Amino acid sequence: MIDQRHNAPRRYFVDAQGHRVLIGLSLDETAEFEALDIAPMETVQLMAESGMGKVAPVDDVRWLELYSKHEGAWRAWIAQSQAGRAQDSGFVNYV
């Protein structure tokens, strides 16, 4: 999740049922994305702890599909938010 202390734009919203969901993804897609996103770190840790050999790779293609869907929706949301703020702004830039 994005560190809010640095004023980064949010990437999650709360849906009608009160669930935290990534912009552009469904609740199920958000859960799947988060599971895929954390899987490599857990795999490395499990391999180190158990001395296991090779582990099946994470589905990078699916992660990229979900990330691309989220990123496109997030960029559209940011553009829409900025357009709304510029329209409502009382500031006029005379250059």
KOLGU-4560 file (N, C-alpha, C; in nm, 3 decimals, padded with zeros to 5 digits):
<recs>
<n_xx: 00.084 n_yy: -00.118 n_zz: 00.000 ca_xx: 00.000 ca_yy: 00.000 ca_zz: 00.000 c_xx: 00.088 c_yy: 00.124 c_zz: 00.000 mol: A seq: 1 type: MET>
<n_xx: 00.037 n_yy: 00.230 n_zz: -00.050 ca_xx: 00.113 ca_yy: 00.355 ca_zz: -00.064 c_xx: 00.123 c_yy: 00.424 c_zz: 00.072 mol: A seq: 2 type: ILE>
<n_xx: 00.240 n_yy: 00.475 n_zz: 00.102 ca_xx: 00.265 ca_yy: 00.546 ca_zz: 00.226 c_xx: 00.198 c_yy: 00.683 c_zz: 00.220 mol: A seq: 3 type: ASP>
<n_xx: 00.094 n_yy: 00.703 n_zz: 00.300 ca_xx: 00.017 ca_yy: 00.827 ca_zz: 00.298 c_xx: 00.093 c_yy: 00.945 c_zz: 00.357 mol: A seq: 4 type: GLN>
<n_xx: 00.201 n_yy: 00.922 n_zz: 00.430 ca_xx: 00.276 ca_yy: 01.031 ca_zz: 00.491 c_xx: 00.343 c_yy: 01.119 c_zz: 00.387 mol: A seq: 5 type: ARG>
<n_xx: 00.363 n_yy: 01.068 n_zz: 00.268 ca_xx: 00.427 ca_yy: 01.146 ca_zz: 00.163 c_xx: 00.325 c_yy: 01.203 c_zz: 00.065 mol: A seq: 6 type: HIS>
<n_xx: 00.200 n_yy: 01.209 n_zz: 00.106 ca_xx: 00.092 ca_yy: 01.267 ca_zz: 00.026 c_xx: 00.075 c_yy: 01.202 c_zz: -00.110 mol: A seq: 7 type: ASN>
<n_xx: 00.102 n_yy: 01.073 n_zz: -00.118 ca_xx: 00.082 ca_yy: 01.001 ca_zz: -00.243 c_xx: -00.068 c_yy: 00.982 c_zz: -00.266 mol: A seq: 8 type: ALA>
<n_xx: -00.111 n_yy: 00.991 n_zz: -00.391 ca_xx: -00.253 ca_yy: 00.969 ca_zz: -00.419 c_xx: -00.294 c_yy: 00.828 c_zz: -00.379 mol: A seq: 9 type: PRO>
<n_xx: -00.414 n_yy: 00.815 n_zz: -00.331 ca_xx: -00.460 ca_yy: 00.684 ca_zz: -00.287 c_xx: -00.484 c_yy: 00.593 c_zz: -00.407 mol: A seq: 10 type: ARG>
<n_xx: -00.470 n_yy: 00.465 n_zz: -00.384 ca_xx: -00.495 ca_yy: 00.367 ca_zz: -00.489 c_xx: -00.609 c_yy: 00.274 c_zz: -00.450 mol: A seq: 11 type: ARG>
<n_xx: -00.657 n_yy: 00.285 n_zz: -00.330 ca_xx: -00.768 ca_yy: 00.204 ca_zz: -00.282 c_xx: -00.890 c_yy: 00.293 c_zz: -00.259 mol: A seq: 12 type: TYR>
<n_xx: -01.007 n_yy: 00.233 n_zz: -00.266 ca_xx: -01.129 ca_yy: 00.300 ca_zz: -00.224 c_xx: -01.211 c_yy: 00.199 c_zz: -00.146 mol: A seq: 13 type: PHE>
<n_xx: -01.312 n_yy: 00.245 n_zz: -00.079 ca_xx: -01.401 ca_yy: 00.157 ca_zz: -00.004 c_xx: -01.526 c_yy: 00.138 c_zz: -00.088 mol: A seq: 14 type: VAL>
<n_xx: -01.558 n_yy: 00.010 n_zz: -00.118 ca_xx: -01.676 ca_yy: -00.017 ca_zz: -00.202 c_xx: -01.804 c_yy: -00.006 c_zz: -00.121 mol: A seq: 15 type: ASP>
<n_xx: -01.917 n_yy: -00.031 n_zz: -00.185 ca_xx: -02.049 ca_yy: -00.015 ca_zz: -00.121 c_xx: -02.068 c_yy: -00.109 c_zz: -00.002 mol: A seq: 16 type: ALA>
<n_xx: -01.994 n_yy: -00.220 n_zz: 00.001 ca_xx: -02.004 ca_yy: -00.315 ca_zz: 00.111 c_xx: -01.900 c_yy: -00.289 c_zz: 00.219 mol: A seq: 17 type: GLN>
<n_xx: -01.820 n_yy: -00.183 n_zz: 00.203 ca_xx: -01.721 ca_yy: -00.148 ca_zz: 00.304 c_xx: -01.587 c_yy: -00.217 c_zz: 00.288 mol: A seq: 18 type: GLY>
<n_xx: -01.562 n_yy: -00.280 n_zz: 00.174 ca_xx: -01.435 ca_yy: -00.347 ca_zz: 00.150 c_xx: -01.335 c_yy: -00.252 c_zz: 00.085 mol: A seq: 19 type: HIS>
<n_xx: -01.210 n_yy: -00.266 n_zz: 00.122 ca_xx: -01.101 ca_yy: -00.187 ca_zz: 00.064 c_xx: -01.061 c_yy: -00.254 c_zz: -00.068 mol: A seq: 20 type: ARG>
<n_xx: -01.076 n_yy: -00.180 n_zz: -00.178 ca_xx: -01.056 ca_yy: -00.237 ca_zz: -00.312 c_xx: -00.965 c_yy: -00.145 c_zz: -00.393 mol: A seq: 21 type: VAL>
<n_xx: -00.874 n_yy: -00.204 n_zz: -00.470 ca_xx: -00.790 ca_yy: -00.125 ca_zz: -00.560 c_xx: -00.875 c_yy: -00.062 c_zz: -00.669 mol: A seq: 22 type: LEU>
<n_xx: -00.849 n_yy: 00.063 n_zz: -00.702 ca_xx: -00.923 ca_yy: 00.132 ca_zz: -00.806 c_xx: -00.913 c_yy: 00.053 c_zz: -00.936 mol: A seq: 23 type: ILE>
<n_xx: -01.028 n_yy: 00.026 n_zz: -00.997 ca_xx: -01.032 ca_yy: -00.046 ca_zz: -01.124 c_xx: -01.043 c_yy: -00.197 c_zz: -01.112 mol: A seq: 24 type: GLY>
<n_xx: -01.028 n_yy: -00.251 n_zz: -00.990 ca_xx: -01.038 ca_yy: -00.395 ca_zz: -00.970 c_xx: -01.157 c_yy: -00.429 c_zz: -00.883 mol: A seq: 25 type: LEU>
<n_xx: -01.206 n_yy: -00.550 n_zz: -00.897 ca_xx: -01.313 ca_yy: -00.599 ca_zz: -00.810 c_xx: -01.251 c_yy: -00.644 c_zz: -00.678 mol: A seq: 26 type: SER>
<n_xx: -01.335 n_yy: -00.679 n_zz: -00.582 ca_xx: -01.286 ca_yy: -00.729 ca_zz: -00.455 c_xx: -01.203 c_yy: -00.856 c_zz: -00.475 mol: A seq: 27 type: LEU>
<n_xx: -01.253 n_yy: -00.948 n_zz: -00.558 ca_xx: -01.180 ca_yy: -01.073 ca_zz: -00.585 c_xx: -01.047 c_yy: -01.046 c_zz: -00.656 mol: A seq: 28 type: ASP>
<n_xx: -01.049 n_yy: -00.953 n_zz: -00.752 ca_xx: -00.926 ca_yy: -00.920 ca_zz: -00.824 c_xx: -00.825 c_yy: -00.853 c_zz: -00.731 mol: A seq: 29 type: GLU>
<n_xx: -00.873 n_yy: -00.769 n_zz: -00.640 ca_xx: -00.783 ca_yy: -00.705 ca_zz: -00.544 c_xx: -00.716 c_yy: -00.810 c_zz: -00.456 mol: A seq: 30 type: THR>
<n_xx: -00.794 n_yy: -00.906 n_zz: -00.407 ca_xx: -00.739 ca_yy: -01.013 ca_zz: -00.323 c_xx: -00.638 c_yy: -01.096 c_zz: -00.402 mol: A seq: 31 type: ALA>
<n_xx: -00.671 n_yy: -01.127 n_zz: -00.528 ca_xx: -00.580 ca_yy: -01.204 ca_zz: -00.613 c_xx: -00.451 c_yy: -01.126 c_zz: -00.639 mol: A seq: 32 type: GLU>
<n_xx: -00.464 n_yy: -00.997 n_zz: -00.671 ca_xx: -00.346 ca_yy: -00.914 ca_zz: -00.697 c_xx: -00.256 c_yy: -00.909 c_zz: -00.574 mol: A seq: 33 type: PHE>
<n_xx: -00.315 n_yy: -00.886 n_zz: -00.458 ca_xx: -00.236 ca_yy: -00.876 ca_zz: -00.336 c_xx: -00.167 c_yy: -01.008 c_zz: -00.304 mol: A seq: 34 type: GLU>
<n_xx: -00.235 n_yy: -01.120 n_zz: -00.330 ca_xx: -00.174 ca_yy: -01.251 ca_zz: -00.307 c_xx: -00.057 c_yy: -01.274 c_zz: -00.403 mol: A seq: 35 type: ALA>
<n_xx: -00.075 n_yy: -01.238 n_zz: -00.528 ca_xx: 00.033 ca_yy: -01.253 ca_zz: -00.625 c_xx: 00.147 c_yy: -01.157 c_zz: -00.596 mol: A seq: 36 type: LEU>
<n_xx: 00.115 n_yy: -01.039 n_zz: -00.547 ca_xx: 00.215 ca_yy: -00.937 ca_zz: -00.520 c_xx: 00.305 c_yy: -00.976 c_zz: -00.404 mol: A seq: 37 type: ASP>
<n_xx: 00.251 n_yy: -01.042 n_zz: -00.305 ca_xx: 00.330 ca_yy: -01.079 ca_zz: -00.187 c_xx: 00.394 c_yy: -01.217 c_zz: -00.203 mol: A seq: 38 type: ILE>
<n_xx: 00.346 n_yy: -01.297 n_zz: -00.295 ca_xx: 00.394 ca_yy: -01.434 ca_zz: -00.311 c_xx: 00.545 c_yy: -01.446 c_zz: -00.330 mol: A seq: 39 type: ALA>
<n_xx: 00.610 n_yy: -01.365 n_zz: -00.413 ca_xx: 00.756 ca_yy: -01.382 ca_zz: -00.429 c_xx: 00.833 c_yy: -01.364 c_zz: -00.299 mol: A seq: 40 type: PRO>
<n_xx: 00.793 n_yy: -01.268 n_zz: -00.217 ca_xx: 00.863 ca_yy: -01.245 ca_zz: -00.091 c_xx: 00.845 c_yy: -01.365 c_zz: 00.002 mol: A seq: 41 type: MET>
<n_xx: 00.723 n_yy: -01.418 n_zz: 00.008 ca_xx: 00.698 ca_yy: -01.535 ca_zz: 00.093 c_xx: 00.772 c_yy: -01.656 c_zz: 00.041 mol: A seq: 42 type: GLU>
<n_xx: 00.778 n_yy: -01.672 n_zz: -00.090 ca_xx: 00.846 ca_yy: -01.786 ca_zz: -00.150 c_xx: 00.994 c_yy: -01.785 c_zz: -00.114 mol: A seq: 43 type: THR>
<n_xx: 01.058 n_yy: -01.669 n_zz: -00.126 ca_xx: 01.200 ca_yy: -01.657 ca_zz: -00.092 c_xx: 01.221 c_yy: -01.690 c_zz: 00.055 mol: A seq: 44 type: VAL>
<n_xx: 01.135 n_yy: -01.639 n_zz: 00.141 ca_xx: 01.147 ca_yy: -01.664 ca_zz: 00.284 c_xx: 01.127 c_yy: -01.812 c_zz: 00.315 mol: A seq: 45 type: GLN>
<n_xx: 01.024 n_yy: -01.874 n_zz: 00.256 ca_xx: 00.999 ca_yy: -02.016 ca_zz: 00.279 c_xx: 01.114 c_yy: -02.102 c_zz: 00.230 mol: A seq: 46 type: LEU>
<n_xx: 01.170 n_yy: -02.068 n_zz: 00.115 ca_xx: 01.283 ca_yy: -02.143 ca_zz: 00.061 c_xx: 01.402 c_yy: -02.134 c_zz: 00.155 mol: A seq: 47 type: MET>
<n_xx: 01.427 n_yy: -02.015 n_zz: 00.207 ca_xx: 01.540 ca_yy: -01.995 ca_zz: 00.297 c_xx: 01.520 c_yy: -02.072 c_zz: 00.428 mol: A seq: 48 type: ALA>
<n_xx: 01.397 n_yy: -02.070 n_zz: 00.479 ca_xx: 01.369 ca_yy: -02.136 ca_zz: 00.606 c_xx: 01.369 c_yy: -02.288 c_zz: 00.595 mol: A seq: 49 type: GLU>
<n_xx: 01.321 n_yy: -02.340 n_zz: 00.482 ca_xx: 01.305 ca_yy: -02.484 ca_zz: 00.470 c_xx: 01.415 c_yy: -02.553 c_zz: 00.391 mol: A seq: 50 type: SER>
<n_xx: 01.500 n_yy: -02.474 n_zz: 00.324 ca_xx: 01.605 ca_yy: -02.534 ca_zz: 00.243 c_xx: 01.551 c_yy: -02.600 c_zz: 00.117 mol: A seq: 51 type: GLY>
<n_xx: 01.432 n_yy: -02.561 n_zz: 00.074 ca_xx: 01.369 ca_yy: -02.619 ca_zz: -00.044 c_xx: 01.446 c_yy: -02.581 c_zz: -00.169 mol: A seq: 52 type: MET>
<n_xx: 01.427 n_yy: -02.661 n_zz: -00.272 ca_xx: 01.486 ca_yy: -02.631 ca_zz: -00.402 c_xx: 01.399 c_yy: -02.533 c_zz: -00.476 mol: A seq: 53 type: GLY>
<n_xx: 01.382 n_yy: -02.556 n_zz: -00.604 ca_xx: 01.303 ca_yy: -02.465 ca_zz: -00.687 c_xx: 01.155 c_yy: -02.474 c_zz: -00.651 mol: A seq: 54 type: LYS>
<n_xx: 01.090 n_yy: -02.359 n_zz: -00.656 ca_xx: 00.946 ca_yy: -02.350 ca_zz: -00.630 c_xx: 00.881 c_yy: -02.300 c_zz: -00.758 mol: A seq: 55 type: VAL>
<n_xx: 00.758 n_yy: -02.344 n_zz: -00.785 ca_xx: 00.688 ca_yy: -02.301 ca_zz: -00.905 c_xx: 00.681 c_yy: -02.148 c_zz: -00.909 mol: A seq: 56 type: ALA>
<n_xx: 00.707 n_yy: -02.087 n_zz: -01.025 ca_xx: 00.707 ca_yy: -01.941 ca_zz: -01.033 c_xx: 00.566 c_yy: -01.883 c_zz: -01.015 mol: A seq: 57 type: PRO>
<n_xx: 00.562 n_yy: -01.760 n_zz: -00.967 ca_xx: 00.436 ca_yy: -01.688 ca_zz: -00.951 c_xx: 00.383 c_yy: -01.655 c_zz: -01.089 mol: A seq: 58 type: VAL>
<n_xx: 00.254 n_yy: -01.646 n_zz: -01.103 ca_xx: 00.194 ca_yy: -01.615 ca_zz: -01.233 c_xx: 00.214 c_yy: -01.467 c_zz: -01.265 mol: A seq: 59 type: ASP>
<n_xx: 00.331 n_yy: -01.437 n_zz: -01.319 ca_xx: 00.367 ca_yy: -01.299 ca_zz: -01.351 c_xx: 00.274 c_yy: -01.238 c_zz: -01.455 mol: A seq: 60 type: ASP>
<n_xx: 00.226 n_yy: -01.319 n_zz: -01.547 ca_xx: 00.137 ca_yy: -01.268 ca_zz: -01.652 c_xx: 00.006 c_yy: -01.218 c_zz: -01.590 mol: A seq: 61 type: VAL>
<n_xx: -00.050 n_yy: -01.296 n_zz: -01.500 ca_xx: -00.176 ca_yy: -01.255 ca_zz: -01.435 c_xx: -00.154 c_yy: -01.131 c_zz: -01.349 mol: A seq: 62 type: ARG>
<n_xx: -00.042 n_yy: -01.125 n_zz: -01.276 ca_xx: -00.011 ca_yy: -01.007 ca_zz: -01.195 c_xx: -00.006 c_yy: -00.883 c_zz: -01.284 mol: A seq: 63 type: TRP>
<n_xx: 00.061 n_yy: -00.896 n_zz: -01.399 ca_xx: 00.074 ca_yy: -00.783 ca_zz: -01.490 c_xx: -00.062 c_yy: -00.743 c_zz: -01.547 mol: A seq: 64 type: LEU>
<n_xx: -00.148 n_yy: -00.839 n_zz: -01.577 ca_xx: -00.284 ca_yy: -00.809 ca_zz: -01.625 c_xx: -00.360 c_yy: -00.727 c_zz: -01.522 mol: A seq: 65 type: GLU>
<n_xx: -00.357 n_yy: -00.773 n_zz: -01.398 ca_xx: -00.429 ca_yy: -00.703 ca_zz: -01.291 c_xx: -00.368 c_yy: -00.565 c_zz: -01.265 mol: A seq: 66 type: LEU>
<n_xx: -00.235 n_yy: -00.558 n_zz: -01.264 ca_xx: -00.169 ca_yy: -00.430 ca_zz: -01.241 c_xx: -00.203 c_yy: -00.332 c_zz: -01.352 mol: A seq: 67 type: TYR>
<n_xx: -00.200 n_yy: -00.377 n_zz: -01.477 ca_xx: -00.231 ca_yy: -00.290 ca_zz: -01.591 c_xx: -00.375 c_yy: -00.239 c_zz: -01.584 mol: A seq: 68 type: SER>
<n_xx: -00.466 n_yy: -00.326 n_zz: -01.547 ca_xx: -00.607 ca_yy: -00.286 ca_zz: -01.533 c_xx: -00.620 c_yy: -00.180 c_zz: -01.424 mol: A seq: 69 type: LYS>
<n_xx: -00.556 n_yy: -00.204 n_zz: -01.310 ca_xx: -00.560 ca_yy: -00.108 ca_zz: -01.199 c_xx: -00.493 c_yy: 00.023 c_zz: -01.238 mol: A seq: 70 type: HIS>
<n_xx: -00.375 n_yy: 00.016 n_zz: -01.298 ca_xx: -00.300 ca_yy: 00.136 ca_zz: -01.333 c_xx: -00.377 c_yy: 00.224 c_zz: -01.430 mol: A seq: 71 type: GLU>
<n_xx: -00.441 n_yy: 00.162 n_zz: -01.531 ca_xx: -00.520 ca_yy: 00.239 ca_zz: -01.627 c_xx: -00.636 c_yy: 00.311 c_zz: -01.561 mol: A seq: 72 type: GLY>
<n_xx: -00.707 n_yy: 00.239 n_zz: -01.473 ca_xx: -00.821 ca_yy: 00.299 ca_zz: -01.402 c_xx: -00.773 c_yy: 00.407 c_zz: -01.305 mol: A seq: 73 type: ALA>
<n_xx: -00.659 n_yy: 00.383 n_zz: -01.240 ca_xx: -00.605 ca_yy: 00.480 ca_zz: -01.145 c_xx: -00.565 c_yy: 00.609 c_zz: -01.216 mol: A seq: 74 type: TRP>
<n_xx: -00.498 n_yy: 00.596 n_zz: -01.331 ca_xx: -00.457 ca_yy: 00.715 ca_zz: -01.407 c_xx: -00.579 c_yy: 00.795 c_zz: -01.454 mol: A seq: 75 type: ARG>
<n_xx: -00.683 n_yy: 00.725 n_zz: -01.497 ca_xx: -00.807 ca_yy: 00.793 ca_zz: -01.539 c_xx: -00.870 c_yy: 00.864 c_zz: -01.420 mol: A seq: 76 type: ALA>
<n_xx: -00.869 n_yy: 00.801 n_zz: -01.303 ca_xx: -00.925 ca_yy: 00.860 ca_zz: -01.182 c_xx: -00.847 c_yy: 00.986 c_zz: -01.142 mol: A seq: 77 type: TRP>
<n_xx: -00.713 n_yy: 00.978 n_zz: -01.151 ca_xx: -00.629 ca_yy: 01.094 ca_zz: -01.118 c_xx: -00.658 c_yy: 01.209 c_zz: -01.214 mol: A seq: 78 type: ILE>
<n_xx: -00.665 n_yy: 01.180 n_zz: -01.343 ca_xx: -00.692 ca_yy: 01.284 ca_zz: -01.443 c_xx: -00.827 c_yy: 01.348 c_zz: -01.418 mol: A seq: 79 type: ALA>
<n_xx: -00.927 n_yy: 01.267 n_zz: -01.387 ca_xx: -01.061 ca_yy: 01.319 ca_zz: -01.360 c_xx: -01.060 c_yy: 01.404 c_zz: -01.233 mol: A seq: 80 type: GLN>
<n_xx: -00.990 n_yy: 01.359 n_zz: -01.132 ca_xx: -00.982 ca_yy: 01.435 ca_zz: -01.005 c_xx: -00.913 c_yy: 01.569 c_zz: -01.027 mol: A seq: 81 type: SER>
<n_xx: -00.805 n_yy: 01.569 n_zz: -01.104 ca_xx: -00.731 ca_yy: 01.693 ca_zz: -01.128 c_xx: -00.813 c_yy: 01.789 c_zz: -01.214 mol: A seq: 82 type: GLN>
<n_xx: -00.886 n_yy: 01.736 n_zz: -01.311 ca_xx: -00.970 ca_yy: 01.822 ca_zz: -01.395 c_xx: -01.080 c_yy: 01.887 c_zz: -01.311 mol: A seq: 83 type: ALA>
<n_xx: -01.137 n_yy: 01.811 n_zz: -01.219 ca_xx: -01.241 ca_yy: 01.865 ca_zz: -01.132 c_xx: -01.189 c_yy: 01.972 c_zz: -01.040 mol: A seq: 84 type: GLY>
<n_xx: -01.068 n_yy: 01.953 n_zz: -00.987 ca_xx: -01.007 ca_yy: 02.052 ca_zz: -00.899 c_xx: -00.971 c_yy: 02.179 c_zz: -00.974 mol: A seq: 85 type: ARG>
<n_xx: -00.921 n_yy: 02.165 n_zz: -01.097 ca_xx: -00.883 ca_yy: 02.282 ca_zz: -01.175 c_xx: -01.006 c_yy: 02.365 c_zz: -01.210 mol: A seq: 86 type: ALA>
<n_xx: -01.117 n_yy: 02.299 n_zz: -01.237 ca_xx: -01.241 ca_yy: 02.366 ca_zz: -01.271 c_xx: -01.297 c_yy: 02.443 c_zz: -01.151 mol: A seq: 87 type: GLN>
<n_xx: -01.283 n_yy: 02.384 n_zz: -01.032 ca_xx: -01.337 ca_yy: 02.445 ca_zz: -00.911 c_xx: -01.244 c_yy: 02.548 c_zz: -00.849 mol: A seq: 88 type: ASP>
<n_xx: -01.122 n_yy: 02.558 n_zz: -00.900 ca_xx: -01.022 ca_yy: 02.646 ca_zz: -00.841 c_xx: -01.055 c_yy: 02.793 c_zz: -00.868 mol: A seq: 89 type: SER>
<n_xx: -01.037 n_yy: 02.877 n_zz: -00.766 ca_xx: -01.057 ca_yy: 03.020 ca_zz: -00.783 c_xx: -00.929 c_yy: 03.089 c_zz: -00.829 mol: A seq: 90 type: GLY>
<n_xx: -00.821 n_yy: 03.011 n_zz: -00.835 ca_xx: -00.692 ca_yy: 03.065 ca_zz: -00.873 c_xx: -00.685 c_yy: 03.082 c_zz: -01.025 mol: A seq: 91 type: PHE>
<n_xx: -00.639 n_yy: 03.195 n_zz: -01.068 ca_xx: -00.623 ca_yy: 03.221 ca_zz: -01.211 c_xx: -00.475 c_yy: 03.245 c_zz: -01.235 mol: A seq: 92 type: VAL>
<n_xx: -00.419 n_yy: 03.176 n_zz: -01.329 ca_xx: -00.277 ca_yy: 03.190 ca_zz: -01.361 c_xx: -00.263 c_yy: 03.281 c_zz: -01.481 mol: A seq: 93 type: ASN>
<n_xx: -00.226 n_yy: 03.407 n_zz: -01.458 ca_xx: -00.203 ca_yy: 03.502 ca_zz: -01.565 c_xx: -00.055 c_yy: 03.500 c_zz: -01.602 mol: A seq: 94 type: TYR>
<n_xx: -00.025 n_yy: 03.445 n_zz: -01.717 ca_xx: 00.114 ca_yy: 03.439 ca_zz: -01.761 c_xx: 00.131 c_yy: 03.515 c_zz: -01.889 mol: A seq: 95 type: VAL>
</recs>
